[in-house]
Structure formats: structure tokens, C-alpha cells
């Protein structure tokens, strides 16, 4: 029997090259090896204000890009979080299992709330919802970037705490972090993760960017002192990030990339890097556009939500029964 994995992508903007290389590409590879559940986590997106029409559009485009990248509905389950009722129900249970201290120590909350006069309660508690997302599918593993490892560790702590109080209800998952490419950095600041929420659009390549936009952004990407194309994450973090991107887009090792530019300068390297990025994401863009045009992704999400509900409702019932909560209305009977 295949092991099971769960992971999600926020629809908080058009996906970036970092989302593709660091997460979605791995999702595609894992769908053959694992029983995979992938989710567009729209509840997580509303921890900050969202315009309804914009959010609705972003959910559709996120799903279409994920499918365009190669996710196959015959091999995995793709669904939207808010279409499956168990997520918020178990999310509340996990909030009541977590301590205030644990949630206040979450690095991402500190980063996202820093300098803001007001933040939502959801921004503080969303790691508990993320734990529920994972636990609902009896996931053995969670493919995440290293910046999300702390949240998976919290999930493990909450599962173990719940199990110690109420009996073995939840499977305790392991984080699955890729050796390389798990964290693609900003083109303008190699010490920050490439993010679609970056106020400087030159810092990220969007999956919706045109060829000309990609070439321009790569050309303007910061590099380090010197002219030698060498992979040195400590001494040349900006160049190391670009080499990593090149490696994943071109399907070559880092050593092969470095050897190919021995004695050559940054200009030629960047020119070829831009071409590799364009070649890598053009097929994804074309499939995305076709899915949006014919609307076929909608039925895939409906089917995925039904499958996700079938699995998650059983786990939710298990948790509620263990706690002594009412299960007079069987969650499996809820129609989707």
C-alpha cells in the first residue's frame, strides 16, 4: 500500500517560479510514488483581507496552474479547502489543543505581523488549522519548504498530545523537505524567499509573466561581486540562487551548470538562465490557459472535494468520538 502525503498552496496571488520549483514540481513527482492529497488552502489566504472577486479568481488560477504543471486527477486528489467542512471543524479542535505559547513562537507569525498595527486572530492561529489540514488525511508525510518545517513540527506535537489524552486517533506525520530547490529566493534579495506578496515585482517571476518580463527580471537579478560563475551559498548567495533556479529549470546538476560557464561572465549566464526559465514554464502556462478557457478544472475540483470529504469526515468523526463530542449527525452523511 502506498504511503499518503498531504500539502497545500495558498491562493494569495499568482503563483511564482518559487512555488513551481519548490513545491508544485515536487507534487507532480510524488503523485506516482504516494497516494497524494493536494489542496488550494483558501482559508489560509483570508488571514489577511481579500477582495471576493480577486480571491475567487486566484483560487481558479492556482488550481489551473497546479494541473497545468502536471498534476493528474487520475493519480492524485486536488481540492479547495473551503469545499470540505472537516477542515474548519478539526481546526477548532486543534486550536483548543495548542497552547498560546506555542502559537506565539511561530516564526512566520512574527515575520508577517512585524510592523503592523493590527493583524487578524486567524494569522495567529492558522498553524492549528494547518495541523488539522494534515491530520485529516492520515498523512504519512508532508512535502514542504524548510520555512514550513516549524509548522509540521507543531502538527506532530499536537497529534501526539491529542493521542496521549484521548487514545491513538491521529497518525503523526513527517516533513518531507527536498535537498535542493525547496526554497527559491528573491531575485532582488537572496536572503528572502521568493514570494508573490513581495512588494517589489522584480523580486519574483510569476507563472503568468510573459517571455519579455522574464528576460527583464532575470537580467536585473542581483548577483555577487566578481565575474566567476561559482556555486557558493555562503559567499555568493545571489548567484547560488540563480544557479539553483537554472539547475531545476534545465534539468541539469549544479556542477554541470557551473562547468558550462567556466571562464564565462554573468551576462551570458543570465541570458541562458532566462531562456531556461521560459522553456520550463511555457508548457505550464499553455495548459493553464486551456484549463481556464474550457473550465474543465472545475469538475476536477468537485470530484476532488468529494474524495477529500470521504476521507476527512472519517478522521473527524474519530476525533470527535474520542473527545466525547456529539456525532449524532454523521459527518460522512453531509452531501457535497
LUMKOLVO-205382 format. One record per residue (C-alpha): x, y, z; residue in one letter. Coordinates in Angstrom, 3 decimals. Last residue first. Layout:
<sites>
{site {X; Y; Z}; 'A'};
...
</sites>
This chain:
<sites>
{site {-21.234; 17.847; -1.151}; 'X'};
{site {-23.666; 15.932; 0.996}; 'X'};
{site {-23.047; 15.525; 4.725}; 'X'};
{site {-23.624; 11.858; 5.579}; 'X'};
{site {-19.944; 11.259; 6.313}; 'X'};
{site {-20.227; 13.874; 9.043}; 'X'};
{site {-22.601; 11.509; 10.912}; 'X'};
{site {-25.205; 13.669; 12.580}; 'X'};
{site {-25.474; 12.362; 16.127}; 'X'};
{site {-21.689; 12.680; 16.462}; 'X'};
{site {-21.644; 14.758; 19.641}; 'X'};
{site {-18.312; 15.448; 21.301}; 'X'};
{site {-16.875; 12.929; 23.770}; 'X'};
{site {-13.259; 13.638; 22.853}; 'X'};
{site {-12.605; 10.233; 21.249}; 'X'};
{site {-15.899; 10.413; 19.367}; 'X'};
{site {-14.997; 13.819; 17.955}; 'X'};
{site {-11.552; 12.648; 16.826}; 'X'};
{site {-12.851; 9.520; 15.070}; 'X'};
{site {-15.641; 11.523; 13.444}; 'X'};
{site {-13.077; 13.981; 12.101}; 'X'};
{site {-10.968; 11.119; 10.709}; 'X'};
{site {-13.978; 9.631; 8.922}; 'X'};
{site {-15.024; 13.031; 7.578}; 'X'};
{site {-11.532; 13.586; 6.168}; 'X'};
{site {-11.542; 10.560; 3.846}; 'X'};
{site {-14.946; 10.934; 2.192}; 'X'};
{site {-14.669; 14.713; 2.250}; 'X'};
{site {-11.368; 14.566; 0.336}; 'X'};
{site {-12.933; 12.280; -2.297}; 'X'};
{site {-15.905; 14.604; -2.702}; 'X'};
{site {-13.645; 17.661; -2.793}; 'X'};
{site {-11.507; 16.058; -5.503}; 'X'};
{site {-14.503; 15.304; -7.682}; 'X'};
{site {-15.607; 18.927; -7.390}; 'X'};
{site {-12.052; 20.172; -8.018}; 'X'};
{site {-11.715; 18.045; -11.166}; 'X'};
{site {-15.148; 19.243; -12.277}; 'X'};
{site {-13.949; 22.846; -12.037}; 'X'};
{site {-10.654; 22.204; -13.863}; 'X'};
{site {-12.573; 21.622; -17.102}; 'X'};
{site {-13.419; 25.313; -17.387}; 'X'};
{site {-12.691; 25.361; -21.144}; 'X'};
{site {-10.689; 28.602; -21.179}; 'X'};
{site {-9.210; 28.256; -17.692}; 'X'};
{site {-7.966; 24.751; -18.477}; 'X'};
{site {-6.503; 25.857; -21.828}; 'X'};
{site {-4.708; 28.821; -20.234}; 'X'};
{site {-3.220; 26.607; -17.539}; 'X'};
{site {-2.010; 24.098; -20.143}; 'X'};
{site {-0.275; 26.905; -22.075}; 'X'};
{site {1.227; 28.443; -18.929}; 'X'};
{site {2.636; 25.104; -17.785}; 'X'};
{site {4.110; 24.478; -21.244}; 'X'};
{site {5.763; 27.952; -21.119}; 'X'};
{site {7.166; 27.371; -17.621}; 'X'};
{site {10.326; 25.397; -18.313}; 'X'};
{site {11.232; 26.900; -21.685}; 'X'};
{site {10.913; 30.443; -20.299}; 'X'};
{site {13.056; 29.583; -17.273}; 'X'};
{site {15.751; 28.000; -19.466}; 'X'};
{site {15.817; 31.041; -21.766}; 'X'};
{site {16.198; 33.381; -18.799}; 'X'};
{site {19.071; 31.250; -17.496}; 'X'};
{site {20.766; 31.346; -20.900}; 'X'};
{site {20.824; 35.144; -20.935}; 'X'};
{site {21.788; 35.246; -17.257}; 'X'};
{site {24.846; 33.036; -17.814}; 'X'};
{site {25.916; 35.038; -20.860}; 'X'};
{site {25.760; 38.278; -18.865}; 'X'};
{site {27.332; 36.777; -15.727}; 'X'};
{site {30.644; 36.012; -17.364}; 'X'};
{site {32.293; 32.984; -18.968}; 'X'};
{site {35.539; 31.255; -17.996}; 'X'};
{site {33.725; 28.181; -16.708}; 'X'};
{site {30.095; 28.661; -17.637}; 'X'};
{site {29.268; 25.072; -18.613}; 'X'};
{site {31.203; 23.739; -15.610}; 'X'};
{site {28.990; 25.687; -13.172}; 'X'};
{site {25.802; 24.402; -14.783}; 'X'};
{site {27.055; 20.815; -14.824}; 'X'};
{site {28.088; 21.025; -11.166}; 'X'};
{site {24.625; 22.347; -10.250}; 'X'};
{site {23.076; 19.336; -11.925}; 'X'};
{site {20.964; 19.721; -15.046}; 'X'};
{site {17.205; 19.584; -15.603}; 'X'};
{site {17.177; 22.999; -17.274}; 'X'};
{site {14.610; 24.596; -14.970}; 'X'};
{site {15.875; 22.928; -11.806}; 'X'};
{site {19.562; 23.654; -12.445}; 'X'};
{site {18.910; 27.213; -13.630}; 'X'};
{site {16.954; 28.001; -10.455}; 'X'};
{site {19.776; 26.587; -8.341}; 'X'};
{site {22.335; 28.583; -10.334}; 'X'};
{site {20.299; 31.753; -9.748}; 'X'};
{site {20.159; 31.080; -6.000}; 'X'};
{site {23.891; 30.373; -5.849}; 'X'};
{site {24.492; 33.672; -7.666}; 'X'};
{site {22.595; 35.614; -5.007}; 'X'};
{site {24.164; 33.658; -2.129}; 'X'};
{site {27.775; 34.221; -3.217}; 'X'};
{site {29.969; 33.643; -0.153}; 'X'};
{site {27.642; 31.405; 1.828}; 'X'};
{site {25.747; 29.680; -0.988}; 'X'};
{site {28.941; 29.273; -3.094}; 'X'};
{site {28.210; 27.886; -6.564}; 'X'};
{site {30.619; 29.563; -8.974}; 'X'};
{site {30.055; 31.629; -12.120}; 'X'};
{site {33.144; 33.863; -11.919}; 'X'};
{site {32.602; 37.568; -12.544}; 'X'};
{site {33.320; 39.143; -9.169}; 'X'};
{site {30.945; 40.611; -6.603}; 'X'};
{site {27.558; 38.981; -6.212}; 'X'};
{site {24.485; 38.999; -8.403}; 'X'};
{site {21.173; 40.858; -8.276}; 'X'};
{site {18.525; 39.989; -10.836}; 'X'};
{site {18.038; 42.716; -13.447}; 'X'};
{site {18.664; 40.430; -16.434}; 'X'};
{site {16.484; 37.756; -14.842}; 'X'};
{site {13.639; 40.246; -14.413}; 'X'};
{site {13.895; 41.564; -17.974}; 'X'};
{site {14.037; 38.099; -19.528}; 'X'};
{site {11.003; 37.020; -17.504}; 'X'};
{site {9.018; 40.112; -18.463}; 'X'};
{site {9.837; 39.594; -22.147}; 'X'};
{site {8.753; 35.951; -22.010}; 'X'};
{site {5.460; 36.939; -20.407}; 'X'};
{site {4.813; 36.546; -16.674}; 'X'};
{site {1.841; 34.451; -15.521}; 'X'};
{site {3.936; 31.892; -13.676}; 'X'};
{site {5.267; 34.901; -11.798}; 'X'};
{site {8.991; 35.555; -11.533}; 'X'};
{site {9.871; 37.191; -8.253}; 'X'};
{site {11.962; 40.027; -6.852}; 'X'};
{site {11.294; 42.418; -9.719}; 'X'};
{site {7.691; 42.581; -8.502}; 'X'};
{site {8.859; 44.574; -5.431}; 'X'};
{site {6.056; 44.492; -2.844}; 'X'};
{site {6.816; 40.782; -2.331}; 'X'};
{site {3.492; 39.010; -1.775}; 'X'};
{site {4.174; 36.568; -4.610}; 'X'};
{site {7.204; 35.411; -2.649}; 'X'};
{site {10.759; 34.355; -3.445}; 'X'};
{site {12.218; 33.639; -0.007}; 'X'};
{site {14.410; 36.340; 1.459}; 'X'};
{site {18.194; 36.272; 1.964}; 'X'};
{site {18.874; 36.306; -1.778}; 'X'};
{site {17.325; 39.797; -2.048}; 'X'};
{site {16.485; 41.063; -5.534}; 'X'};
{site {15.871; 37.782; -7.346}; 'X'};
{site {14.123; 36.508; -4.233}; 'X'};
{site {14.987; 33.005; -3.037}; 'X'};
{site {13.893; 29.545; -4.084}; 'X'};
{site {13.411; 27.315; -1.051}; 'X'};
{site {12.931; 23.596; -1.512}; 'X'};
{site {15.061; 23.782; -4.635}; 'X'};
{site {17.639; 21.436; -3.221}; 'X'};
{site {17.553; 18.531; -0.762}; 'X'};
{site {13.749; 18.401; -0.787}; 'X'};
{site {11.914; 18.551; 2.526}; 'X'};
{site {9.438; 15.860; 3.546}; 'X'};
{site {8.035; 16.644; 6.999}; 'X'};
{site {6.912; 13.543; 8.936}; 'X'};
{site {3.335; 12.850; 10.005}; 'X'};
{site {1.917; 11.550; 13.306}; 'X'};
{site {-1.194; 9.474; 12.506}; 'X'};
{site {-4.100; 10.681; 14.576}; 'X'};
{site {-6.574; 8.924; 16.853}; 'X'};
{site {-4.406; 6.860; 19.179}; 'X'};
{site {-6.053; 7.424; 22.558}; 'X'};
{site {-7.700; 10.528; 24.010}; 'X'};
{site {-5.101; 12.371; 26.052}; 'X'};
{site {-1.855; 10.896; 24.716}; 'X'};
{site {-3.261; 10.934; 21.180}; 'X'};
{site {-4.160; 14.623; 21.433}; 'X'};
{site {-0.661; 15.484; 22.671}; 'X'};
{site {0.967; 13.378; 19.935}; 'X'};
{site {-1.151; 14.997; 17.236}; 'X'};
{site {-0.487; 18.472; 18.622}; 'X'};
{site {3.270; 17.905; 18.742}; 'X'};
{site {3.313; 16.497; 15.196}; 'X'};
{site {1.363; 19.476; 13.893}; 'X'};
{site {3.767; 21.809; 15.687}; 'X'};
{site {6.649; 20.051; 13.910}; 'X'};
{site {4.792; 20.497; 10.630}; 'X'};
{site {4.518; 24.218; 11.375}; 'X'};
{site {8.224; 24.505; 12.163}; 'X'};
{site {9.067; 22.794; 8.861}; 'X'};
{site {7.251; 25.497; 6.898}; 'X'};
{site {10.346; 27.593; 6.121}; 'X'};
{site {12.142; 24.389; 5.073}; 'X'};
{site {9.731; 24.052; 2.153}; 'X'};
{site {7.025; 21.455; 2.485}; 'X'};
{site {6.160; 17.921; 1.385}; 'X'};
{site {4.092; 16.493; 4.266}; 'X'};
{site {4.421; 12.803; 5.083}; 'X'};
{site {2.497; 9.872; 6.490}; 'X'};
{site {-0.795; 11.708; 6.090}; 'X'};
{site {-3.798; 10.359; 7.954}; 'X'};
{site {-5.858; 12.700; 5.761}; 'X'};
{site {-7.487; 14.881; 8.416}; 'X'};
{site {-4.142; 15.245; 10.219}; 'X'};
{site {-2.658; 17.487; 7.517}; 'X'};
{site {-5.417; 20.068; 7.236}; 'X'};
{site {-5.881; 19.969; 11.018}; 'X'};
{site {-2.239; 20.930; 11.545}; 'X'};
{site {-2.664; 23.773; 9.049}; 'X'};
{site {-5.687; 24.930; 11.044}; 'X'};
{site {-3.530; 24.990; 14.173}; 'X'};
{site {-0.824; 26.881; 12.254}; 'X'};
{site {-3.594; 29.391; 11.352}; 'X'};
{site {-3.977; 30.605; 14.928}; 'X'};
{site {-2.051; 33.896; 14.864}; 'X'};
{site {-2.947; 34.924; 11.316}; 'X'};
{site {-6.520; 33.915; 12.124}; 'X'};
{site {-6.670; 36.376; 15.003}; 'X'};
{site {-6.228; 39.080; 12.399}; 'X'};
{site {-3.400; 41.609; 12.478}; 'X'};
{site {-3.387; 45.257; 13.541}; 'X'};
{site {-0.768; 47.991; 13.757}; 'X'};
{site {1.653; 46.113; 11.538}; 'X'};
{site {5.427; 46.450; 11.981}; 'X'};
{site {6.016; 42.708; 12.344}; 'X'};
{site {2.856; 40.662; 11.906}; 'X'};
{site {4.069; 38.596; 8.946}; 'X'};
{site {7.517; 37.896; 10.386}; 'X'};
{site {6.353; 37.074; 13.913}; 'X'};
{site {3.557; 34.893; 12.582}; 'X'};
{site {6.035; 33.132; 10.300}; 'X'};
{site {8.365; 32.327; 13.199}; 'X'};
{site {5.724; 30.551; 15.279}; 'X'};
{site {6.553; 31.200; 18.914}; 'X'};
{site {3.199; 32.841; 19.675}; 'X'};
{site {1.389; 29.679; 18.577}; 'X'};
{site {3.258; 27.518; 21.049}; 'X'};
{site {2.783; 29.997; 23.885}; 'X'};
{site {-0.956; 30.262; 23.327}; 'X'};
{site {-1.221; 26.494; 23.678}; 'X'};
{site {-2.487; 24.103; 21.026}; 'X'};
{site {-5.241; 21.557; 21.728}; 'X'};
{site {-8.099; 24.071; 21.637}; 'X'};
{site {-6.807; 25.458; 18.352}; 'X'};
{site {-6.563; 21.846; 17.138}; 'X'};
{site {-10.247; 21.281; 17.909}; 'X'};
{site {-11.091; 24.493; 16.064}; 'X'};
{site {-9.150; 23.312; 13.003}; 'X'};
{site {-10.911; 19.951; 13.222}; 'X'};
{site {-14.158; 21.726; 12.422}; 'X'};
{site {-12.574; 24.187; 9.994}; 'X'};
{site {-11.080; 21.410; 7.885}; 'X'};
{site {-13.986; 18.969; 8.206}; 'X'};
{site {-16.269; 21.106; 6.025}; 'X'};
{site {-14.527; 20.341; 2.686}; 'X'};
{site {-15.248; 22.945; -0.022}; 'X'};
{site {-13.298; 25.580; 1.929}; 'X'};
{site {-10.051; 23.665; 1.357}; 'X'};
{site {-10.260; 23.518; -2.435}; 'X'};
{site {-9.490; 20.130; -3.977}; 'X'};
{site {-6.860; 18.065; -5.782}; 'X'};
{site {-6.709; 14.290; -5.318}; 'X'};
{site {-3.922; 12.349; -7.019}; 'X'};
{site {-3.208; 9.851; -9.826}; 'X'};
{site {-6.232; 10.022; -12.143}; 'X'};
{site {-6.602; 13.728; -11.354}; 'X'};
{site {-3.094; 14.236; -12.825}; 'X'};
{site {-0.883; 17.033; -11.538}; 'X'};
{site {1.329; 18.053; -14.454}; 'X'};
{site {2.237; 21.713; -14.111}; 'X'};
{site {-1.022; 22.667; -15.823}; 'X'};
{site {-2.915; 20.975; -13.006}; 'X'};
{site {-1.177; 23.140; -10.433}; 'X'};
{site {-1.533; 26.193; -12.687}; 'X'};
{site {-5.265; 25.534; -13.074}; 'X'};
{site {-5.763; 25.135; -9.319}; 'X'};
{site {-3.942; 28.383; -8.576}; 'X'};
{site {-5.816; 30.170; -11.371}; 'X'};
{site {-9.214; 29.132; -10.029}; 'X'};
{site {-8.401; 30.037; -6.421}; 'X'};
{site {-6.915; 33.343; -7.599}; 'X'};
{site {-10.094; 34.265; -9.450}; 'X'};
{site {-12.297; 33.656; -6.417}; 'X'};
{site {-9.851; 35.602; -4.252}; 'X'};
{site {-9.931; 38.561; -6.632}; 'X'};
{site {-13.712; 38.545; -6.822}; 'X'};
{site {-14.013; 38.418; -3.034}; 'X'};
{site {-11.403; 41.108; -2.243}; 'X'};
{site {-9.022; 39.616; 0.330}; 'X'};
{site {-8.040; 40.909; 3.780}; 'X'};
{site {-5.264; 38.942; 5.552}; 'X'};
{site {-5.815; 35.630; 7.365}; 'X'};
{site {-8.083; 35.087; 4.361}; 'X'};
{site {-5.464; 33.150; 2.361}; 'X'};
{site {-5.317; 30.371; 4.949}; 'X'};
{site {-8.985; 29.619; 4.330}; 'X'};
{site {-8.150; 29.329; 0.615}; 'X'};
{site {-5.833; 26.367; 1.035}; 'X'};
{site {-5.795; 25.007; -2.518}; 'X'};
{site {-5.233; 21.392; -1.513}; 'X'};
{site {-3.192; 18.412; -2.585}; 'X'};
{site {-3.884; 14.837; -1.472}; 'X'};
{site {-1.387; 12.250; -2.725}; 'X'};
{site {-1.337; 8.473; -2.503}; 'X'};
{site {2.406; 8.249; -2.974}; 'X'};
{site {5.043; 7.253; -5.544}; 'X'};
{site {3.343; 8.399; -8.734}; 'X'};
{site {1.916; 11.607; -7.243}; 'X'};
{site {5.328; 12.441; -5.776}; 'X'};
{site {6.877; 13.797; -8.977}; 'X'};
{site {3.945; 16.133; -9.582}; 'X'};
{site {3.997; 17.380; -6.002}; 'X'};
{site {7.737; 18.007; -6.369}; 'X'};
{site {7.094; 20.267; -9.352}; 'X'};
{site {4.405; 22.000; -7.308}; 'X'};
{site {6.586; 22.790; -4.299}; 'X'};
{site {9.998; 24.432; -4.655}; 'X'};
{site {10.174; 24.673; -8.431}; 'X'};
{site {6.589; 25.831; -9.029}; 'X'};
{site {6.110; 27.894; -5.883}; 'X'};
{site {9.494; 29.543; -6.482}; 'X'};
{site {8.597; 30.254; -10.102}; 'X'};
{site {5.698; 32.193; -8.668}; 'X'};
{site {1.999; 31.536; -8.300}; 'X'};
{site {-0.430; 34.374; -8.995}; 'X'};
{site {-1.660; 35.743; -5.683}; 'X'};
{site {-2.991; 34.618; -2.305}; 'X'};
{site {-4.264; 31.259; -3.500}; 'X'};
{site {-2.279; 29.404; -0.810}; 'X'};
{site {-0.807; 26.030; -1.794}; 'X'};
{site {-1.339; 22.799; 0.102}; 'X'};
{site {0.254; 19.525; 1.117}; 'X'};
{site {-0.768; 15.985; 2.003}; 'X'};
{site {1.078; 12.709; 1.568}; 'X'};
{site {-0.009; 9.080; 1.848}; 'X'};
{site {2.090; 5.933; 1.832}; 'X'};
{site {1.298; 3.452; -0.904}; 'X'};
{site {0.000; 0.000; 0.000}; 'X'};
</sites>
